[in-house]
Amino acid sequence: MKIVFSALSAHLGGGQTYLINLFQFLPFGKDLEIRVFAPSSLKLRDHPRIRRDEPAWPTKNSIVRALWEKWVLPGILKAEKADVPFCPGGVVGTRAPAACKVAKMFWSMNPLDLRVQKSLSLGLQQLRNWLLNRIMLKSISEADLAIFISNYARSIIESLTKAKELVTIHHGIGSVFWALGKSAVCPDFLPGKKCISYVLRSDDYKHHFKVVSACGELSRELCERFSLILVGETNLPEAERVKALIATLGLEDRALLLGATPCQGLLLLYHHAHLNLFASSCDNCPNILLDVLASGRPMICSNVMPMPEFGSDAAVCFSPFDSQDIGQVLTEVLTNPKLLKKLAVATVAQSDKFEWEDTSRKKCSELLVLAKLHKVGV
């Protein structure tokens, strides 16, 4: 059985993390072969049954990639006698050979989130998201198997279109996030005070502005005890707005913007933070939130779905749109040692539900079932 992965859009972050972990634990039987089209920057597991390629076309450009998928990939699928073409990104404009069973995974919630659409100024970005909305829905409806990474996203798609076969398989937590332990040395970049950490790039719907505003309203006693650490790209318009707010509120010594930080730095930050925070209002299966669970440190998070789906009882939730609510939850948790301890224990228990090995086996099982249907001509 042959499965062809079309993963040329996985240039950064979550897309690469997903594929690296998926292939690390993917179970291989004697009759399974995989061909992967992916960027050269993606470092995959070496295995005799995995063959990877990068097209000669400059597919980092989304328009060129779409043309390659439309005109070149169908011929490759036919020549390879592929049983299942699988698109982890959810959107591929390929017309697979008639006999193939097509599997697609729904990834990004942004094009379907009305709040995100309203936050975009009129122009190319808004047009792009509008087109993606329609392409994604059409793509999912035409797939023989639609894989969702949260029950929330699945419910949204089910309300908008019909799909032939649906399954929910959450992401997992990388083993490195469990392996660090409490013995790790506290990183030099952390200030002397206990810290509240928030790791996520600065976009409007990540609500860094509201988080900083909330910290500016904390009591003097809490301000003296805790620092806010913001980690993520700082070369974005929202980051500039947050920097200006920090200066306006006089929080330069209490709110630190670290910028993008390597994985090892994130590991140390999660494990040494007094409290981890996640304030996004638009996500599908947030890897950062899952990784934070494995740290065994207390967490608070956005009450917008799907964050409560993954945080469950291991997190106290707040409205990311309301700085006063964020501040009240911060105060409630930071002044309650028993609650902090309870949350720390709960994060470990919750993290046990998200193992990459389990995720990989479930996904492989679904794809193999699809491939067998192709073999028997169903």
LUMMI-505076 format. One line per field, with one value per residue (C-alpha): residue in three letters; residue number from 1; x, y, z. Coordinates in pm, 1 decimal. Layout:
BEGIN
residuo: c(ALA, ...)
num: c(NUM, ...)
X: c(X, ...)
Y: c(Y, ...)
Z: c(Z, ...)
//
This chain:
BEGIN
residuo: c(MET, LYS, ILE, VAL, PHE, SER, ALA, LEU, SER, ALA, HIS, LEU, GLY, GLY, GLY, GLN, THR, TYR, LEU, ILE, ASN, LEU, PHE, GLN, PHE, LEU, PRO, PHE, GLY, LYS, ASP, LEU, GLU, ILE, ARG, VAL, PHE, ALA, PRO, SER, SER, LEU, LYS, LEU, ARG, ASP, HIS, PRO, ARG, ILE, ARG, ARG, ASP, GLU, PRO, ALA, TRP, PRO, THR, LYS, ASN, SER, ILE, VAL, ARG, ALA, LEU, TRP, GLU, LYS, TRP, VAL, LEU, PRO, GLY, ILE, LEU, LYS, ALA, GLU, LYS, ALA, ASP, VAL, PRO, PHE, CYS, PRO, GLY, GLY, VAL, VAL, GLY, THR, ARG, ALA, PRO, ALA, ALA, CYS, LYS, VAL, ALA, LYS, MET, PHE, TRP, SER, MET, ASN, PRO, LEU, ASP, LEU, ARG, VAL, GLN, LYS, SER, LEU, SER, LEU, GLY, LEU, GLN, GLN, LEU, ARG, ASN, TRP, LEU, LEU, ASN, ARG, ILE, MET, LEU, LYS, SER, ILE, SER, GLU, ALA, ASP, LEU, ALA, ILE, PHE, ILE, SER, ASN, TYR, ALA, ARG, SER, ILE, ILE, GLU, SER, LEU, THR, LYS, ALA, LYS, GLU, LEU, VAL, THR, ILE, HIS, HIS, GLY, ILE, GLY, SER, VAL, PHE, TRP, ALA, LEU, GLY, LYS, SER, ALA, VAL, CYS, PRO, ASP, PHE, LEU, PRO, GLY, LYS, LYS, CYS, ILE, SER, TYR, VAL, LEU, ARG, SER, ASP, ASP, TYR, LYS, HIS, HIS, PHE, LYS, VAL, VAL, SER, ALA, CYS, GLY, GLU, LEU, SER, ARG, GLU, LEU, CYS, GLU, ARG, PHE, SER, LEU, ILE, LEU, VAL, GLY, GLU, THR, ASN, LEU, PRO, GLU, ALA, GLU, ARG, VAL, LYS, ALA, LEU, ILE, ALA, THR, LEU, GLY, LEU, GLU, ASP, ARG, ALA, LEU, LEU, LEU, GLY, ALA, THR, PRO, CYS, GLN, GLY, LEU, LEU, LEU, LEU, TYR, HIS, HIS, ALA, HIS, LEU, ASN, LEU, PHE, ALA, SER, SER, CYS, ASP, ASN, CYS, PRO, ASN, ILE, LEU, LEU, ASP, VAL, LEU, ALA, SER, GLY, ARG, PRO, MET, ILE, CYS, SER, ASN, VAL, MET, PRO, MET, PRO, GLU, PHE, GLY, SER, ASP, ALA, ALA, VAL, CYS, PHE, SER, PRO, PHE, ASP, SER, GLN, ASP, ILE, GLY, GLN, VAL, LEU, THR, GLU, VAL, LEU, THR, ASN, PRO, LYS, LEU, LEU, LYS, LYS, LEU, ALA, VAL, ALA, THR, VAL, ALA, GLN, SER, ASP, LYS, PHE, GLU, TRP, GLU, ASP, THR, SER, ARG, LYS, LYS, CYS, SER, GLU, LEU, LEU, VAL, LEU, ALA, LYS, LEU, HIS, LYS, VAL, GLY, VAL)
num: c(1, 2, 3, 4, 5, 6, 7, 8, 9, 10, 11, 12, 13, 14, 15, 16, 17, 18, 19, 20, 21, 22, 23, 24, 25, 26, 27, 28, 29, 30, 31, 32, 33, 34, 35, 36, 37, 38, 39, 40, 41, 42, 43, 44, 45, 46, 47, 48, 49, 50, 51, 52, 53, 54, 55, 56, 57, 58, 59, 60, 61, 62, 63, 64, 65, 66, 67, 68, 69, 70, 71, 72, 73, 74, 75, 76, 77, 78, 79, 80, 81, 82, 83, 84, 85, 86, 87, 88, 89, 90, 91, 92, 93, 94, 95, 96, 97, 98, 99, 100, 101, 102, 103, 104, 105, 106, 107, 108, 109, 110, 111, 112, 113, 114, 115, 116, 117, 118, 119, 120, 121, 122, 123, 124, 125, 126, 127, 128, 129, 130, 131, 132, 133, 134, 135, 136, 137, 138, 139, 140, 141, 142, 143, 144, 145, 146, 147, 148, 149, 150, 151, 152, 153, 154, 155, 156, 157, 158, 159, 160, 161, 162, 163, 164, 165, 166, 167, 168, 169, 170, 171, 172, 173, 174, 175, 176, 177, 178, 179, 180, 181, 182, 183, 184, 185, 186, 187, 188, 189, 190, 191, 192, 193, 194, 195, 196, 197, 198, 199, 200, 201, 202, 203, 204, 205, 206, 207, 208, 209, 210, 211, 212, 213, 214, 215, 216, 217, 218, 219, 220, 221, 222, 223, 224, 225, 226, 227, 228, 229, 230, 231, 232, 233, 234, 235, 236, 237, 238, 239, 240, 241, 242, 243, 244, 245, 246, 247, 248, 249, 250, 251, 252, 253, 254, 255, 256, 257, 258, 259, 260, 261, 262, 263, 264, 265, 266, 267, 268, 269, 270, 271, 272, 273, 274, 275, 276, 277, 278, 279, 280, 281, 282, 283, 284, 285, 286, 287, 288, 289, 290, 291, 292, 293, 294, 295, 296, 297, 298, 299, 300, 301, 302, 303, 304, 305, 306, 307, 308, 309, 310, 311, 312, 313, 314, 315, 316, 317, 318, 319, 320, 321, 322, 323, 324, 325, 326, 327, 328, 329, 330, 331, 332, 333, 334, 335, 336, 337, 338, 339, 340, 341, 342, 343, 344, 345, 346, 347, 348, 349, 350, 351, 352, 353, 354, 355, 356, 357, 358, 359, 360, 361, 362, 363, 364, 365, 366, 367, 368, 369, 370, 371, 372, 373, 374, 375, 376, 377, 378)
X: c(0.0, 133.3, 45.1, 168.3, 197.9, 162.9, 323.9, 499.7, 330.0, 500.6, 777.6, 755.5, 636.1, 331.6, 328.9, 684.1, 636.4, 331.7, 507.5, 826.5, 633.6, 391.2, 668.2, 872.8, 608.0, 438.7, 407.2, 530.8, 404.6, 562.4, 308.2, 324.9, 526.8, 524.1, 638.6, 659.5, 675.8, 806.8, 1045.1, 1415.0, 1402.6, 1178.4, 1392.8, 1209.5, 1287.1, 1513.3, 1330.8, 1366.5, 993.0, 988.4, 1094.8, 1101.0, 1121.3, 1124.9, 1002.2, 1232.8, 958.2, 991.2, 695.0, 758.6, 554.2, 190.0, 80.4, 356.4, 279.9, -87.2, 6.6, 242.3, -27.9, -282.5, -73.6, 217.3, 104.1, -182.2, 67.6, 292.4, 3.3, -83.7, 278.0, 325.5, -2.8, -82.1, -360.6, -406.3, -286.1, -289.4, -280.5, -200.5, -259.3, -613.6, -598.8, -457.6, -599.9, -510.6, -749.0, -637.3, -675.9, -1030.5, -933.3, -746.0, -898.1, -817.7, -750.7, -725.2, -671.6, -838.2, -570.6, -637.2, -941.1, -849.1, -1041.0, -1357.5, -1340.9, -1560.7, -1382.5, -1048.6, -1200.4, -1340.6, -1001.7, -833.9, -821.5, -969.7, -708.9, -509.7, -509.5, -887.0, -932.5, -689.4, -881.4, -1213.4, -1080.6, -928.4, -1264.3, -1434.8, -1148.2, -1114.6, -1485.0, -1493.2, -1174.6, -1305.1, -1642.9, -1476.4, -1230.0, -1296.1, -1163.4, -1155.0, -930.9, -989.4, -751.4, -1021.8, -1386.9, -1456.9, -1325.3, -1516.3, -1841.5, -1783.4, -1719.4, -2017.4, -2237.4, -2107.4, -2069.5, -2111.8, -1815.5, -1803.9, -1612.3, -1494.1, -1266.0, -1109.9, -747.6, -581.2, -216.5, 24.3, 291.8, 655.1, 849.3, 1111.4, 854.0, 804.8, 1170.3, 1312.0, 1200.0, 1239.6, 1617.7, 1674.1, 1871.1, 1672.7, 1757.2, 1959.6, 1697.3, 1444.8, 1441.0, 1496.8, 1125.8, 877.6, 729.5, 403.4, 482.3, 289.4, 437.1, 270.6, 336.9, 184.4, -140.6, -463.4, -647.1, -369.9, -461.4, -116.3, -247.0, -522.3, -278.9, -36.1, -326.7, -438.4, -91.5, -81.8, -394.3, -261.6, -206.8, 123.6, 211.0, 161.3, 348.9, 648.6, 644.6, 582.8, 712.4, 531.7, 740.8, 609.8, 774.4, 711.5, 794.2, 822.1, 848.0, 470.4, 237.7, 62.3, 398.3, 476.4, 140.9, 220.4, 564.9, 404.6, 152.9, 429.6, 603.9, 281.0, 197.6, 556.4, 594.5, 942.4, 1080.3, 781.9, 698.4, 970.7, 939.0, 1189.4, 1109.8, 1129.6, 1303.0, 1451.3, 1272.0, 1517.3, 1450.8, 1076.0, 1123.2, 1307.5, 1054.5, 751.6, 911.9, 1031.0, 731.0, 524.9, 221.8, 175.0, -88.6, -253.2, -484.7, -565.1, -923.2, -867.6, -704.1, -765.8, -534.4, -282.9, 54.0, 182.6, -105.7, -41.6, 331.4, 261.1, 49.5, 352.4, 553.6, 354.7, 318.1, -14.2, -193.8, -473.9, -618.4, -874.0, -1234.3, -1287.5, -1311.4, -1117.5, -888.2, -1119.5, -1136.9, -764.2, -716.0, -1024.7, -1003.1, -628.4, -675.1, -874.1, -1031.2, -1078.2, -1221.8, -932.0, -1137.0, -1160.5, -845.4, -1039.6, -1142.0, -783.2, -664.1, -923.7, -826.5, -456.9, -520.6, -738.5, -477.5, -159.1, -294.1, -415.1, -128.5, -370.9, -522.9, -176.9, -79.2, -406.5, -359.5, 0.8, -109.5, -398.7, -178.2, 28.6, -283.7, -429.8, -106.7, -121.7, -417.0, -202.7, 76.0, 224.6, 268.6, -104.3, -183.5, 43.8, -102.6, -458.9, -381.6, -194.4, -484.2, -734.5, -516.2, -460.2, -833.7, -875.3, -595.0, -755.6, -1083.8, -891.3, -732.2, -1066.1, -1222.7, -1480.4)
Y: c(0.0, 340.7, 670.5, 998.3, 1295.2, 1640.0, 1858.2, 2133.4, 2405.4, 2283.7, 2543.0, 2653.2, 2590.4, 2376.0, 2210.8, 2082.7, 1985.4, 1782.0, 1588.7, 1524.7, 1372.9, 1186.0, 1009.4, 944.4, 705.1, 593.1, 211.7, 44.9, -289.9, -487.2, -363.8, 11.3, 259.3, 636.3, 909.4, 1260.1, 1586.1, 1837.9, 2136.6, 2055.6, 2227.5, 1950.6, 1689.5, 1358.5, 1021.8, 801.6, 484.7, 254.5, 280.8, 661.5, 828.9, 1206.1, 1455.3, 1828.8, 1950.4, 2154.2, 2415.8, 2702.6, 2574.2, 2800.0, 3047.0, 2955.6, 3033.1, 2821.8, 2545.9, 2549.5, 2518.3, 2228.6, 2049.6, 2104.7, 2010.1, 1791.6, 1601.1, 1411.7, 1257.8, 1154.7, 989.0, 793.6, 688.6, 586.3, 391.7, 565.8, 424.8, 736.1, 1093.6, 1263.1, 1639.0, 1732.4, 2100.7, 2039.4, 2232.5, 2080.5, 2161.2, 1818.8, 1604.2, 1259.9, 962.5, 829.5, 515.2, 696.5, 752.1, 1106.4, 1196.2, 1553.7, 1705.2, 2026.3, 2257.2, 2630.3, 2789.3, 3144.2, 3151.8, 3032.1, 3263.3, 3569.7, 3765.0, 3714.8, 3819.1, 4140.0, 4225.7, 4220.7, 4543.0, 4537.2, 4411.1, 4108.9, 3929.7, 3947.7, 3826.3, 3542.2, 3425.5, 3453.8, 3231.2, 2986.9, 2960.0, 2839.2, 2621.7, 2449.4, 2368.9, 2234.4, 2035.8, 1873.3, 1791.7, 1614.0, 1409.1, 1040.9, 1092.9, 1420.1, 1416.1, 1676.0, 1765.1, 1895.3, 1813.2, 2185.3, 2222.4, 1913.2, 2058.2, 2383.5, 2203.8, 1973.7, 2282.4, 2428.6, 2135.7, 1761.9, 1523.8, 1156.9, 1021.6, 1214.7, 1128.6, 1333.2, 1259.6, 1516.1, 1615.9, 1476.4, 1617.9, 1577.9, 1343.6, 1614.0, 1821.3, 1539.6, 1443.0, 1767.4, 1728.3, 1963.9, 1921.3, 2152.4, 2466.9, 2790.5, 2979.0, 3299.9, 3493.6, 3471.9, 3760.7, 3712.5, 3733.5, 3451.0, 3467.7, 3432.4, 3302.9, 3345.8, 3185.4, 3278.6, 3510.2, 3855.6, 3866.4, 4050.3, 3730.7, 3621.0, 3915.0, 4011.6, 4366.9, 4249.5, 4032.4, 4321.6, 4549.2, 4292.4, 4269.8, 4647.9, 4634.7, 4377.3, 4478.5, 4634.9, 4325.1, 4092.0, 4327.1, 4318.3, 3937.9, 3843.9, 3931.5, 3870.0, 3693.5, 3719.3, 3490.8, 3507.4, 3703.8, 4074.4, 4208.5, 4230.3, 4534.1, 4393.5, 4348.2, 4715.5, 4806.6, 4586.4, 4745.4, 5088.6, 4977.4, 4841.4, 5179.2, 5370.8, 5160.3, 5178.9, 4800.1, 4786.0, 4611.4, 4373.9, 4275.2, 4123.9, 4053.1, 3780.9, 3741.3, 3402.2, 3147.3, 2803.7, 2491.4, 2426.5, 2774.1, 2710.0, 2383.8, 2562.4, 2845.1, 2614.2, 2414.7, 2716.6, 2945.6, 3000.6, 3013.0, 2949.4, 3147.1, 3093.2, 3368.0, 3286.4, 3315.3, 3132.2, 2790.8, 2433.0, 2210.4, 2444.2, 2268.9, 2525.5, 2462.3, 2086.1, 2130.9, 2350.3, 2070.3, 1840.9, 2087.6, 2007.8, 2377.0, 2556.4, 2701.8, 2944.5, 2972.8, 3131.5, 3019.7, 3026.4, 2681.8, 2465.6, 2574.4, 2430.1, 2106.6, 2056.9, 2233.1, 2074.6, 2070.9, 2137.4, 2509.4, 2802.7, 2985.9, 3355.9, 3571.8, 3679.3, 3980.3, 4125.9, 4247.6, 4285.3, 3918.6, 3812.9, 4020.4, 3870.4, 3513.7, 3595.8, 3736.7, 3440.7, 3184.5, 3365.7, 3429.0, 3071.8, 2824.2, 2530.2, 2606.2, 2640.3, 2299.7, 2145.1, 2283.9, 2161.7, 1806.2, 1829.4, 1941.0, 1623.5, 1404.2, 1592.3, 1566.3, 1186.7, 1198.6, 1336.7, 1102.2, 1123.6, 747.9, 699.0, 978.6, 829.4, 481.3, 608.2, 814.7, 532.0, 297.7, 533.4, 579.8, 205.4, 139.1, 390.9, 228.5, -114.5, 23.1, 142.2, -200.4, -377.0, -109.2, 19.8)
Z: c(0.0, -92.7, 77.4, -71.8, 165.9, 8.9, 275.9, 80.2, 286.6, 608.0, 612.4, 975.5, 1329.7, 1388.0, 1044.8, 1080.1, 1444.5, 1347.5, 1069.0, 1266.9, 1556.1, 1330.9, 1139.1, 1452.1, 1582.8, 1260.4, 1268.8, 949.2, 828.3, 545.4, 293.3, 367.9, 162.6, 205.1, -30.6, 114.1, -75.5, 176.8, 207.7, 253.7, 594.8, 729.4, 907.1, 897.7, 1049.6, 834.3, 736.5, 433.1, 365.2, 366.9, 42.3, 43.9, -242.4, -296.3, -636.8, -858.1, -867.8, -612.2, -410.9, -112.7, -315.3, -253.0, -610.5, -765.1, -514.3, -612.3, -981.4, -907.6, -707.6, -983.8, -1287.5, -1168.5, -860.2, -1035.4, -1276.9, -989.3, -807.3, -1121.7, -1188.6, -825.0, -828.6, -501.1, -289.4, -75.0, -127.2, 214.3, 265.9, 629.2, 552.5, 431.6, 104.9, -215.0, -557.0, -696.7, -893.0, -782.2, -1016.7, -1001.4, -811.5, -531.3, -188.6, -77.3, 287.9, 412.8, 754.7, 863.3, 1005.7, 1026.9, 1190.3, 1084.0, 752.5, 931.8, 1233.5, 1182.3, 1456.1, 1280.0, 945.6, 1095.2, 1247.3, 903.3, 705.6, 357.0, 115.3, 2.6, 340.4, 373.7, 14.1, 77.3, 384.6, 199.7, -77.7, 171.7, 347.3, 32.5, -86.8, 251.9, 277.4, -78.5, -19.1, 299.5, 143.3, -150.1, 57.3, 122.4, 476.2, 670.7, 979.0, 1249.7, 1530.7, 1765.4, 1822.6, 1810.1, 1454.7, 1351.5, 1485.0, 1293.7, 965.0, 1016.6, 1052.3, 724.2, 485.8, 447.6, 451.4, 350.4, 651.6, 957.0, 1246.4, 1529.0, 1621.1, 1846.3, 1820.9, 2078.5, 2307.1, 2205.9, 2434.4, 2492.2, 2682.4, 2934.1, 2961.6, 3101.5, 3461.8, 3755.7, 3772.2, 3474.1, 3551.4, 3543.6, 3218.7, 3230.4, 3035.5, 3320.7, 3569.7, 3938.7, 4016.1, 3965.2, 3618.8, 3428.4, 3079.5, 2755.9, 2442.8, 2112.8, 1819.4, 1845.3, 1646.2, 1727.3, 1817.7, 2058.1, 2284.7, 2414.6, 2453.0, 2688.0, 2884.9, 2936.4, 3032.1, 3289.6, 3440.3, 3463.9, 3682.6, 3931.9, 4292.4, 4390.8, 4594.6, 4295.4, 4063.0, 4295.2, 4307.9, 3943.5, 3597.9, 3268.9, 3001.5, 2643.2, 2387.3, 2012.3, 1697.8, 1775.9, 1418.3, 1378.1, 1407.5, 1715.8, 1889.4, 1834.7, 1989.1, 2290.5, 2331.9, 2332.7, 2596.5, 2820.4, 2801.9, 2865.4, 3172.9, 3302.2, 3299.0, 3146.2, 3456.1, 3485.7, 3126.1, 2908.5, 2533.8, 2447.1, 2078.8, 1905.4, 2131.5, 2043.3, 2163.1, 2448.0, 2583.5, 2573.5, 2761.2, 3040.0, 3048.3, 3078.2, 3359.2, 3558.5, 3513.3, 3826.0, 3599.1, 3226.1, 3034.7, 2694.1, 2567.8, 2204.0, 2080.1, 1750.7, 1731.7, 1628.2, 1831.3, 2000.6, 2028.4, 2276.3, 2515.2, 2498.5, 2555.7, 2858.8, 3009.0, 3010.5, 3220.0, 3531.6, 3608.7, 3677.9, 3376.9, 3295.8, 2945.9, 2716.9, 2759.5, 2380.9, 2222.6, 2160.2, 2445.8, 2717.9, 2515.3, 2576.0, 2908.8, 3067.0, 3449.1, 3437.6, 3368.8, 3504.0, 3209.6, 3137.6, 2859.3, 2634.4, 2522.6, 2874.6, 3050.7, 3376.2, 3366.5, 3289.4, 3584.2, 3818.8, 3723.0, 3760.7, 4107.3, 4208.1, 4105.3, 4212.1, 4564.4, 4619.7, 4683.7, 4715.4, 4375.0, 4219.2, 4352.9, 4236.7, 3884.9, 3868.8, 3948.4, 3702.1, 3410.8, 3437.1, 3442.9, 3143.8, 2944.4, 2964.3, 2722.6, 2438.7, 2331.4, 1982.5, 1960.8, 2011.8, 1765.3, 1497.4, 1533.3, 1508.9, 1199.9, 1031.4, 1105.2, 941.0, 632.5, 597.8, 614.3, 333.0, 131.8, 170.5, 38.3, -268.3, -312.8, -314.9, -534.1, -285.3)
//
